[in-house]
Amino acid sequence: MASETRAETVEDPIQMALFDARIDRGESIEPKDWMPAKYRKQLTRMMSQHAHSEVVGMLPEGNWISRAPSLRRKMSLIAKVQDEGGHGLYIYCGTETLGVDRAELMDQYLYGTAKYSSIFNYPTLSWADMGVIGWLVDGAAIVNQTMLAHASYGPYARAMVRICKEENFHKRQGYELCATLAKGTPAQKAMVQESLNRWWWPSLMMFGPPDKASPNSGDLLRWKVKQKGNDELRQRFVNLTVPQAEAIGLTLPDPDLKKNSETGDWEIGKIDWDEFNAVLAGNGPCNRERIEARRKAHEEGAWVRDAAAAFAAKRAPAAGHAA
């Protein structure tokens, strides 16, 4: 068994050199192209976790659709949650181009060990959270996914183009909601400030651990799946967000936040990586609740999948006859 495993991981040096040369030239890798097994594995892991995150990300906000304060807000939130489901579908389709079955990925997510973004394991406690999530969480996603639109794997990069456009809508929607609350009554401003206090640090953790502690960043950067490291992307997000908070009169919950006069960067305080690791390990405030909700929906929707499969099977002979 050990020899078989070793044989699977040893790549043809000529093929490997040609592949690396293509990456260095900035060429797009397509599904039928030769690629190293580790490149395929890293892509499958990263893309499936991204898809899982989009699907589970529907839950924190979907819970507030029926409690939206106006028809306009309700329509916007419904559209956003629907978009997130679509994003998950795009990326699951992308992983299938790598030869992975979507059902297998879903089983890993619902019953196995597959991970998704830690941010979605925090509860939404007030209506202001709908604004702050749009502003911060989707804002962080834009910073990350804009880089992924230039990923070396073609299907992933192309999916990001449409996703980034829709994420920009989500961010604008969220920021406008926060600005409205911030200039509202004292109670409304206090509500949005409290929400910002809760979501700021988890949003910074979304970019992943520091590069020196990230087990996957080296390969992803070398193969240009990612264009920039976690720390650089996190810094860009901070630099963009600080003036946005100031513009609407909100305060970021970091007493150590200061601007470096030489670099122009806003420097943040220490992130609690123990909290990040605990949430990632399944011990966050809502980990079990989120998985249980998705698992319940998946199991109760089995009849839909069965009906669709039966309908497709019924139509197959007729389609073959017509051909």
Secondary structure as a PSIPRED ss2 file (coil, helix, strand):
# PSIPRED VFORMAT (PSIPRED V4.0)

   1 M C   1.000  0.000  0.000
   2 A H   0.000  1.000  0.000
   3 S H   0.000  1.000  0.000
   4 E H   0.000  1.000  0.000
   5 T H   0.000  1.000  0.000
   6 R H   0.000  1.000  0.000
   7 A H   0.000  1.000  0.000
   8 E H   0.000  1.000  0.000
   9 T H   0.000  1.000  0.000
  10 V C   1.000  0.000  0.000
  11 E C   1.000  0.000  0.000
  12 D C   1.000  0.000  0.000
  13 P H   0.000  1.000  0.000
  14 I H   0.000  1.000  0.000
  15 Q H   0.000  1.000  0.000
  16 M H   0.000  1.000  0.000
  17 A H   0.000  1.000  0.000
  18 L H   0.000  1.000  0.000
  19 F H   0.000  1.000  0.000
  20 D H   0.000  1.000  0.000
  21 A H   0.000  1.000  0.000
  22 R H   0.000  1.000  0.000
  23 I H   0.000  1.000  0.000
  24 D H   0.000  1.000  0.000
  25 R C   1.000  0.000  0.000
  26 G C   1.000  0.000  0.000
  27 E C   1.000  0.000  0.000
  28 S C   1.000  0.000  0.000
  29 I E   0.000  0.000  1.000
  30 E C   1.000  0.000  0.000
  31 P C   1.000  0.000  0.000
  32 K C   1.000  0.000  0.000
  33 D C   1.000  0.000  0.000
  34 W C   1.000  0.000  0.000
  35 M C   1.000  0.000  0.000
  36 P C   1.000  0.000  0.000
  37 A H   0.000  1.000  0.000
  38 K H   0.000  1.000  0.000
  39 Y H   0.000  1.000  0.000
  40 R H   0.000  1.000  0.000
  41 K H   0.000  1.000  0.000
  42 Q H   0.000  1.000  0.000
  43 L H   0.000  1.000  0.000
  44 T H   0.000  1.000  0.000
  45 R H   0.000  1.000  0.000
  46 M H   0.000  1.000  0.000
  47 M H   0.000  1.000  0.000
  48 S H   0.000  1.000  0.000
  49 Q H   0.000  1.000  0.000
  50 H H   0.000  1.000  0.000
  51 A H   0.000  1.000  0.000
  52 H H   0.000  1.000  0.000
  53 S H   0.000  1.000  0.000
  54 E H   0.000  1.000  0.000
  55 V H   0.000  1.000  0.000
  56 V H   0.000  1.000  0.000
  57 G C   1.000  0.000  0.000
  58 M H   0.000  1.000  0.000
  59 L H   0.000  1.000  0.000
  60 P H   0.000  1.000  0.000
  61 E H   0.000  1.000  0.000
  62 G H   0.000  1.000  0.000
  63 N C   1.000  0.000  0.000
  64 W C   1.000  0.000  0.000
  65 I H   0.000  1.000  0.000
  66 S H   0.000  1.000  0.000
  67 R H   0.000  1.000  0.000
  68 A C   1.000  0.000  0.000
  69 P C   1.000  0.000  0.000
  70 S C   1.000  0.000  0.000
  71 L H   0.000  1.000  0.000
  72 R H   0.000  1.000  0.000
  73 R H   0.000  1.000  0.000
  74 K H   0.000  1.000  0.000
  75 M H   0.000  1.000  0.000
  76 S H   0.000  1.000  0.000
  77 L H   0.000  1.000  0.000
  78 I H   0.000  1.000  0.000
  79 A H   0.000  1.000  0.000
  80 K H   0.000  1.000  0.000
  81 V H   0.000  1.000  0.000
  82 Q H   0.000  1.000  0.000
  83 D H   0.000  1.000  0.000
  84 E H   0.000  1.000  0.000
  85 G H   0.000  1.000  0.000
  86 G H   0.000  1.000  0.000
  87 H H   0.000  1.000  0.000
  88 G H   0.000  1.000  0.000
  89 L H   0.000  1.000  0.000
  90 Y H   0.000  1.000  0.000
  91 I H   0.000  1.000  0.000
  92 Y H   0.000  1.000  0.000
  93 C H   0.000  1.000  0.000
  94 G H   0.000  1.000  0.000
  95 T H   0.000  1.000  0.000
  96 E H   0.000  1.000  0.000
  97 T C   1.000  0.000  0.000
  98 L C   1.000  0.000  0.000
  99 G C   1.000  0.000  0.000
 100 V C   1.000  0.000  0.000
 101 D C   1.000  0.000  0.000
 102 R H   0.000  1.000  0.000
 103 A H   0.000  1.000  0.000
 104 E H   0.000  1.000  0.000
 105 L H   0.000  1.000  0.000
 106 M H   0.000  1.000  0.000
 107 D H   0.000  1.000  0.000
 108 Q H   0.000  1.000  0.000
 109 Y H   0.000  1.000  0.000
 110 L H   0.000  1.000  0.000
 111 Y H   0.000  1.000  0.000
 112 G C   1.000  0.000  0.000
 113 T C   1.000  0.000  0.000
 114 A C   1.000  0.000  0.000
 115 K C   1.000  0.000  0.000
 116 Y C   1.000  0.000  0.000
 117 S C   1.000  0.000  0.000
 118 S H   0.000  1.000  0.000
 119 I H   0.000  1.000  0.000
 120 F H   0.000  1.000  0.000
 121 N H   0.000  1.000  0.000
 122 Y C   1.000  0.000  0.000
 123 P C   1.000  0.000  0.000
 124 T C   1.000  0.000  0.000
 125 L C   1.000  0.000  0.000
 126 S C   1.000  0.000  0.000
 127 W C   1.000  0.000  0.000
 128 A H   0.000  1.000  0.000
 129 D H   0.000  1.000  0.000
 130 M H   0.000  1.000  0.000
 131 G H   0.000  1.000  0.000
 132 V H   0.000  1.000  0.000
 133 I H   0.000  1.000  0.000
 134 G H   0.000  1.000  0.000
 135 W H   0.000  1.000  0.000
 136 L H   0.000  1.000  0.000
 137 V H   0.000  1.000  0.000
 138 D H   0.000  1.000  0.000
 139 G H   0.000  1.000  0.000
 140 A H   0.000  1.000  0.000
 141 A H   0.000  1.000  0.000
 142 I H   0.000  1.000  0.000
 143 V H   0.000  1.000  0.000
 144 N H   0.000  1.000  0.000
 145 Q H   0.000  1.000  0.000
 146 T H   0.000  1.000  0.000
 147 M H   0.000  1.000  0.000
 148 L H   0.000  1.000  0.000
 149 A C   1.000  0.000  0.000
 150 H C   1.000  0.000  0.000
 151 A C   1.000  0.000  0.000
 152 S C   1.000  0.000  0.000
 153 Y E   0.000  0.000  1.000
 154 G H   0.000  1.000  0.000
 155 P H   0.000  1.000  0.000
 156 Y H   0.000  1.000  0.000
 157 A H   0.000  1.000  0.000
 158 R H   0.000  1.000  0.000
 159 A H   0.000  1.000  0.000
 160 M H   0.000  1.000  0.000
 161 V H   0.000  1.000  0.000
 162 R H   0.000  1.000  0.000
 163 I H   0.000  1.000  0.000
 164 C H   0.000  1.000  0.000
 165 K H   0.000  1.000  0.000
 166 E H   0.000  1.000  0.000
 167 E H   0.000  1.000  0.000
 168 N H   0.000  1.000  0.000
 169 F H   0.000  1.000  0.000
 170 H H   0.000  1.000  0.000
 171 K H   0.000  1.000  0.000
 172 R H   0.000  1.000  0.000
 173 Q H   0.000  1.000  0.000
 174 G H   0.000  1.000  0.000
 175 Y H   0.000  1.000  0.000
 176 E H   0.000  1.000  0.000
 177 L H   0.000  1.000  0.000
 178 C H   0.000  1.000  0.000
 179 A H   0.000  1.000  0.000
 180 T H   0.000  1.000  0.000
 181 L H   0.000  1.000  0.000
 182 A H   0.000  1.000  0.000
 183 K C   1.000  0.000  0.000
 184 G C   1.000  0.000  0.000
 185 T C   1.000  0.000  0.000
 186 P H   0.000  1.000  0.000
 187 A H   0.000  1.000  0.000
 188 Q H   0.000  1.000  0.000
 189 K H   0.000  1.000  0.000
 190 A H   0.000  1.000  0.000
 191 M H   0.000  1.000  0.000
 192 V H   0.000  1.000  0.000
 193 Q H   0.000  1.000  0.000
 194 E H   0.000  1.000  0.000
 195 S H   0.000  1.000  0.000
 196 L H   0.000  1.000  0.000
 197 N H   0.000  1.000  0.000
 198 R H   0.000  1.000  0.000
 199 W H   0.000  1.000  0.000
 200 W H   0.000  1.000  0.000
 201 W H   0.000  1.000  0.000
 202 P H   0.000  1.000  0.000
 203 S H   0.000  1.000  0.000
 204 L H   0.000  1.000  0.000
 205 M H   0.000  1.000  0.000
 206 M C   1.000  0.000  0.000
 207 F C   1.000  0.000  0.000
 208 G C   1.000  0.000  0.000
 209 P C   1.000  0.000  0.000
 210 P C   1.000  0.000  0.000
 211 D H   0.000  1.000  0.000
 212 K H   0.000  1.000  0.000
 213 A H   0.000  1.000  0.000
 214 S C   1.000  0.000  0.000
 215 P C   1.000  0.000  0.000
 216 N C   1.000  0.000  0.000
 217 S H   0.000  1.000  0.000
 218 G H   0.000  1.000  0.000
 219 D H   0.000  1.000  0.000
 220 L H   0.000  1.000  0.000
 221 L H   0.000  1.000  0.000
 222 R H   0.000  1.000  0.000
 223 W C   1.000  0.000  0.000
 224 K C   1.000  0.000  0.000
 225 V C   1.000  0.000  0.000
 226 K C   1.000  0.000  0.000
 227 Q C   1.000  0.000  0.000
 228 K C   1.000  0.000  0.000
 229 G C   1.000  0.000  0.000
 230 N H   0.000  1.000  0.000
 231 D H   0.000  1.000  0.000
 232 E H   0.000  1.000  0.000
 233 L H   0.000  1.000  0.000
 234 R H   0.000  1.000  0.000
 235 Q H   0.000  1.000  0.000
 236 R H   0.000  1.000  0.000
 237 F H   0.000  1.000  0.000
 238 V H   0.000  1.000  0.000
 239 N H   0.000  1.000  0.000
 240 L H   0.000  1.000  0.000
 241 T H   0.000  1.000  0.000
 242 V H   0.000  1.000  0.000
 243 P H   0.000  1.000  0.000
 244 Q H   0.000  1.000  0.000
 245 A H   0.000  1.000  0.000
 246 E H   0.000  1.000  0.000
 247 A H   0.000  1.000  0.000
 248 I C   1.000  0.000  0.000
 249 G C   1.000  0.000  0.000
 250 L C   1.000  0.000  0.000
 251 T C   1.000  0.000  0.000
 252 L C   1.000  0.000  0.000
 253 P C   1.000  0.000  0.000
 254 D C   1.000  0.000  0.000
 255 P C   1.000  0.000  0.000
 256 D C   1.000  0.000  0.000
 257 L C   1.000  0.000  0.000
 258 K E   0.000  0.000  1.000
 259 K E   0.000  0.000  1.000
 260 N C   1.000  0.000  0.000
 261 S C   1.000  0.000  0.000
 262 E C   1.000  0.000  0.000
 263 T C   1.000  0.000  0.000
 264 G C   1.000  0.000  0.000
 265 D C   1.000  0.000  0.000
 266 W E   0.000  0.000  1.000
 267 E E   0.000  0.000  1.000
 268 I C   1.000  0.000  0.000
 269 G C   1.000  0.000  0.000
 270 K C   1.000  0.000  0.000
 271 I C   1.000  0.000  0.000
 272 D C   1.000  0.000  0.000
 273 W H   0.000  1.000  0.000
 274 D H   0.000  1.000  0.000
 275 E H   0.000  1.000  0.000
 276 F H   0.000  1.000  0.000
 277 N H   0.000  1.000  0.000
 278 A H   0.000  1.000  0.000
 279 V H   0.000  1.000  0.000
 280 L H   0.000  1.000  0.000
 281 A H   0.000  1.000  0.000
 282 G H   0.000  1.000  0.000
 283 N H   0.000  1.000  0.000
 284 G C   1.000  0.000  0.000
 285 P C   1.000  0.000  0.000
 286 C C   1.000  0.000  0.000
 287 N H   0.000  1.000  0.000
 288 R H   0.000  1.000  0.000
 289 E H   0.000  1.000  0.000
 290 R H   0.000  1.000  0.000
 291 I H   0.000  1.000  0.000
 292 E H   0.000  1.000  0.000
 293 A H   0.000  1.000  0.000
 294 R H   0.000  1.000  0.000
 295 R H   0.000  1.000  0.000
 296 K H   0.000  1.000  0.000
 297 A H   0.000  1.000  0.000
 298 H H   0.000  1.000  0.000
 299 E H   0.000  1.000  0.000
 300 E H   0.000  1.000  0.000
 301 G C   1.000  0.000  0.000
 302 A H   0.000  1.000  0.000
 303 W H   0.000  1.000  0.000
 304 V H   0.000  1.000  0.000
 305 R H   0.000  1.000  0.000
 306 D H   0.000  1.000  0.000
 307 A H   0.000  1.000  0.000
 308 A H   0.000  1.000  0.000
 309 A H   0.000  1.000  0.000
 310 A H   0.000  1.000  0.000
 311 F H   0.000  1.000  0.000
 312 A H   0.000  1.000  0.000
 313 A H   0.000  1.000  0.000
 314 K H   0.000  1.000  0.000
 315 R H   0.000  1.000  0.000
 316 A H   0.000  1.000  0.000
 317 P H   0.000  1.000  0.000
 318 A H   0.000  1.000  0.000
 319 A H   0.000  1.000  0.000
 320 G H   0.000  1.000  0.000
 321 H H   0.000  1.000  0.000
 322 A H   0.000  1.000  0.000
 323 A C   1.000  0.000  0.000
